[in-house]
């Protein structure tokens, strides 16, 4: 070949393939590779997920959402984002923090609209069958909803775990009716304030360990 700029002549050698080292896998190695290939891929966590032990704004200490049960996540996943359990160091109180995904807000106006809608929930005040919403605060530029933490799980979880059906027939019927009546009281209190929930389902019925039913997520309701 010849360089077009300086006219230097040079020779290009034919490429040669480097020998590939091969060996026969031992039986145990074959099984290990098969097992690794059959495992499902691990679900990646969101990049900005909070970790247990993190302290946010020197106030909110992130705690296990389920009391630290082995093999479970330290956050819950909802339709709009993640829900955390944090301990407010100043109040000595556990709170639920609902953290919407950043893509839920296209504009600054969208964030303000969300904060205004959450005000509807805050203004419902205290009721034994409504999850209290305390305030909305921006953390890392995202409006986060700080609400009452209800430790017993949802009605959906009680159904799937069969906890709802523990005991004899009379106990089961009494429990179901009790939860239904409590939930209706919570909805009635909201309706009296001119607010309709719009998303009633077992996952949106939260329960304390002693069976007190509470309606959550009025931030997405409409007056």
Long-range contacts (C-beta under 8 A, 24 or more apart in sequence): 46-82, 46-101, 48-102, 48-140, 49-75, 49-82, 50-75, 50-84, 50-99, 55-89, 56-86, 56-139, 57-139, 58-89, 59-88, 59-89, 59-90, 60-86, 60-87, 60-88, 60-89, 60-95, 60-97, 61-86, 61-87, 61-89, 62-86, 63-87, 63-94, 67-151, 80-104, 85-149, 94-149, 94-151, 95-134, 95-146, 95-147, 95-148, 95-149, 96-131, 96-146, 96-147, 96-148, 96-149, 96-150, 97-144, 97-145, 97-146, 97-147, 98-144, 98-145, 98-147, 98-217, 98-219, 99-139, 99-142, 99-144, 100-142, 100-143, 100-144, 102-141, 102-142, 105-142, 105-143, 111-138, 111-142, 111-143, 114-143, 114-219, 115-143, 117-219, 117-220, 117-221, 118-143, 118-145, 118-219, 120-195, 120-218, 120-219, 120-221, 120-222, 120-223, 121-145, 121-147, 121-217, 121-218, 121-219, 121-221, 123-193, 124-189, 124-190, 124-193, 124-195, 124-218, 127-185, 127-186, 127-189, 128-182, 128-185, 128-212, 128-214, 129-182, 129-183, 129-185, 129-186, 129-189, 129-212, 129-213, 129-214, 129-215, 130-186, 130-189, 130-190, 130-214, 130-215, 130-218, 131-206, 131-214, 131-215, 131-216, 131-217, 131-218, 133-218, 133-219, 145-219, 147-216, 148-214, 150-206, 150-207, 150-208, 150-214, 150-216, 151-208, 151-209, 152-206, 152-207, 152-208, 152-209, 152-210, 152-211, 153-206, 153-207, 154-202, 154-203, 154-204, 154-205, 154-206, 154-207, 155-179, 155-202, 155-203, 155-205, 155-206, 155-207, 155-213, 156-201, 156-202, 156-203, 156-205, 158-207, 159-202, 175-211, 178-211, 178-213, 179-205, 179-207, 179-211, 179-213, 182-212, 182-213, 182-214, 183-213, 183-215, 186-213, 186-214, 186-215, 187-215, 190-215, 190-218, 190-221, 194-223, 195-221, 195-222, 195-223, 196-221, 196-222, 196-223, 197-221, 198-222
